[in-house]
Amino acid sequence: MFFKSAIDAVRRGLLRTASAFGAGLRSMLHGRRLDDALIDQVEAQLISADVGVRAARELVASLRAEFLAGRCERGEDALEHLKRTMKQRLAPGPGETLEIAGSSTKPAVVLVVGVNGVGKTTSVAKIAHSIRASGRTVLLAAADTYRAGAVAQLEIWAQRLGVDIIRGAPGGDPAAVAFDAAEAAMTRGVDVLLVDTAGRLHNEENLMRQLVKIRDVIRKRIPGAPHETLLVLDATSGQNAVVQAAAFRKAVDITGIFLAKMDGTARGGVAIAIHDALGLPVKLIGVGESPEDVQPFDADRFIDAVFSVDGATISA
């Protein structure tokens, strides 16, 4: 398996997120009796934590029903109900786990997309490190040819990680780089091909058209590819991340989200908002700056982490 999840690592990485998300609810509910006014405050807190209006209303409606039925009377009861309900909402459905983790396809192709500034290239490096650490081979494709800094950054990561990279001329055709990388992956017999793509062209339409072209040329060389198309989103961008996800999904078949910068000031609820609004599963989260700081998304562990206090999970 490529990614090894450790609850302590997730908790450490999510300390700021926990203070922005879970701590607000804890301080609001701990030691109090539930009433209608307090439940209304819970809804406002959920919205401020980037859960999204629709999801917040549905979570609160569920909580209110439990309260009216007499099954949820204390703040601690409400916390446990919210945690349980959030876990259920985020639990992966069929086909929503990371396919390359157990894939026997060779090469497995992962197309990585996202706007500039979200940590896309670093996220590619983190995935490459995890694959390399698992004993499998990986090849990087620097298909963000319009931004010299992106190619240079990926080359530095390739050197640090000890993996090969395919690049093209600055300003060249990204699809040509992707095709060359697919050809090289087949010839060399590598296990995984990771393709980094452009995050911005002069308009969104051209960007999306280029992504479609990259996908199509890879598919011509490797039938069925890409096997994963991961959209990297900056968790600190809140509801703007939902807008980005909707735009990219129109161009390519997004199979999952890599939620980066979860160790920053992210409020955490955006994971619920994305899943709720678009039906896209969060598959990986970035919880630090090091190559090792990537974790497979686990709904139970994630919710426990953001509701933790100094690494200790709240229990009623």
N, C-alpha and C positions, 0 to 999 in steps of 0.2 A: 504493500500500500504506500502511495506517495507521501501522504500527509499524516502525521501522527498528532493526534489531539491530546492536549493535557489541560485539565481544568484550571490548574494553578497558573499556567501561562496565559490562558484566556483572561482569568481574573486580573492578573497583573497588568495586562495590556488594556483592560477595560476600566481601570480605576477612574479615569476622568469621565468616561461615559456613565459609569455607575453613579457618580456624584451628580451628573446632569439629569439623569433619568430616574433611577431607582431611589436615590436619596431623597428627591423631592416628594415622591409618593410615601416613602417611609416616614419622613418627618410630618407629613400631613395626616397620616392615618394612625401612627403608632400610639397606643394607649387611649384611643378615642372610640366613642360609640358612633355607629353609622346613623346618619339621617339624610334626608333629601338634599339639604344644603351641602353637606360634606361630599355626597356623591357628585353633585354638580361641580365641586372643586376638583374632584378626581378627573372629570372630563376635561376641564381646562388644563390641568397638569399634563394629561396625556397628549393633548394637542400641542402644547408648548414643547413637548419632548419629541416632536416630529412624527408621531404615530399616524397623523393624518386625521381629518375631520370624520370621514366615514368610519374608519376603524375605531376611533375613539368613541364615537356614538354607539357603535355596536358592542364594544367592550363594556361601556357603562350601562347599556340596556340590559346586558346579561347580569351585571353586578346588581342593578336595581331589582331585577326579577328575583335574584337570590335573597336580597334584603327583604322584599315584600313577602316572600315565602317563609321568612324567619330562619333561613339557613345561613345568613351572613349578618351578624350583628355587630361585631367588633372590627376595628381597623385592621387588626391582624388577620381576621377572616377575609377581609377585602383584599389584602395583599396576596394571600394564598390563592384566592379565586382569580385575581388578575394574572398572577404568574401562570397558573394552570391553563387559563384560557389563551394567553399569549403563546404558550408552548404548543397548544393544539393548532392555533392559526399558522404557526411557522413550521410545523412538522412537515417534512418532505413527503410528497406524494410519489407515485410510481414514476420512475425515470428522472427524479429531481435530485438525485445524488450525483456526485462528480464522476462521470462515466470513465474518464481516463484512469481513475484510481485502480480499477480492476480490469482494465481493457487488455485484451489479447491482440487487438489490432496493432499492426506495425507497418508504417509509423502511425501512431495516434496524432492527429493534428488538432492543435488548439489555436484558434484565432482570438486575439485579444484586442478589444476595441474600447474606445472611450475618448472623451475630450482631453485636450492638453491641460495639464495642471492637476489631474486627479491622482497622479502617482502610477500611471499605467506602465511605464517602462520599468520602474522599480518592482511593480507587481509581477511583471514577466520574469524578472530576475529571481524573485522569491519562489515562483513556481518552478523555475529551472533548478534552483538549489535543492528543493524538496525532491524533485525527480532524480537528480544526481545522487543525493544522499540515499535514495532507495536502491541504488545500484543499477539504475537504468540510464541509457544514453539519451542525450537531448541535443537538438540543433536549434539555434536561434535564427530567425529571419528578421532583419532590420528593414521592414517595409515602410517605415516612416521616413521616406527619402526627402521630404520637403523641409524637414527640420534637422539641420546638421547636428545640433546638440543632442537630438534623440539617438541618432546613430552612434555618435561618440560615446554617449552614456551607456548604451547597450554593449558597445565594444569593451568598455571598461569592465562592465559586469561579466561579460564572457571570459575575459582574462582572469578575473578574480575567481570565478567559479570553475574554470578549467573546461569550458565547453566551446564548441565551434560555433561560428556565426557566418551567415551569408548576408552580404550587403551589396548595394549597387552604387552607382554614381550619384552624387548629390543632385537632387532635383530630377532624378530619373523616374522611370515608371515603376511605381510600387508593385503593380501586378507582375512585372517581369522579375522582380526580386522574389516575390512569393513563388512564382513558377520555378525559378532556379533553385530555391530552397526545397521545394517539393521534390524536384529531380534529385537533388543531393541527398535528401533524407531517404529516398528509395534506394539510391545507389550505395549509400554507406550503411544501410540497414539500421538506422537509428530507431530508438523506441518512440520518441516523442519529438514532434516539430512544433515549436512555439513561434507564432507569427505576431510581431508587434506592428501595429498599424498607425496611420496618421490620426491625430486628434483634431486637426483643423485644416481646412482648405479655405479658399476665399469665400465660399458660401456653403451652407449645409447641404444643398442639393448635390454639389460636386463631391463632397466628402462621402455622402451615402452612396453615390454612384461608384466611386472608387472602391468602397468596401465590397459592393456587390461584384465588381470585376475581380478583385483579389480572391474572393470566395470561389468564383466560377473557374478561375484558372487553376486553383489548387485542386478543385474537384475533378477537373479534366485529367489531371495526372494521378490523383489518388481518389478513386471512387468512394463516395460516401463521406468524404472530408468536406469541411472540418467536422470533427467528432464532438468538439465543444467550441462554442463561441461565447466567451466570457466578456461581459461588460464591466469595466472597472469604474466604480463610482466613489467619489469622495464623500464619506459618511458625514463630514462636517457641513456639507452643502445643504442638508435638510431636504425640503420639498423640491428644490431644484434638481436633486438627484432623480426624483420620480419623473420630472419633465425630460431629462436627458435619456432615461431608460425608454420612455415612450418613443422618442425620436429615433433612437438606434434600432428599436425593434421593428420599425417600419422598413428599414433597409435590409437587415439581415436577421436570421433566425437566432435570437439570443437564447442560449440554453441555461444561462445562469449569471449570477452577479458575483463579482469580486468586490467586496465592500472594504475599501482602503481607508486608512487613517482612523480606525476605530479606537486607537490609543490617544487620540487628540480630544477635541472639545465636542465630538459627536454626541448627540443626545440619545442615540441608540434606537429610538422609535422608528427611524427611517427604514430599518429592516422590515418592520411590519407594514409600513406604508407602501413599500415597493411590492411586497408579496401580495398585499391586499388589492392595490390599484391595478397591477399588471399581471399578476399571477406568475411572476418570475421568482424562482427560488434563489436565495443567497447561498452560494456554494462554498465560498472562501471569504475569510476576513483577514485583513492586515492589522496586526496589533503592535507594530513597532517599526523601527528603521532597519534592523538587521535582516539579512536574507532568511534567517530562521523564523522570523516573526510573521508566519502565515499559519493559519489554522483552518481546518475544514469547519464549515459552519454546522453547529449542532444546536438545535433549538433549545433543548433542555439546559445545556451548559451555558448557552448565551444568556438566557433569561435568568438563570441562577446567578451568573456573574454580574449582570447589571443591577440585580437586587441585593448584592452582597454588601457587607460592611467590613472593610479591611480584610477582604478575602474570605470572610465567614458568611455562609449563606444564611439569610433570615429564615427563621421558621417560627410558625405561630405557637 
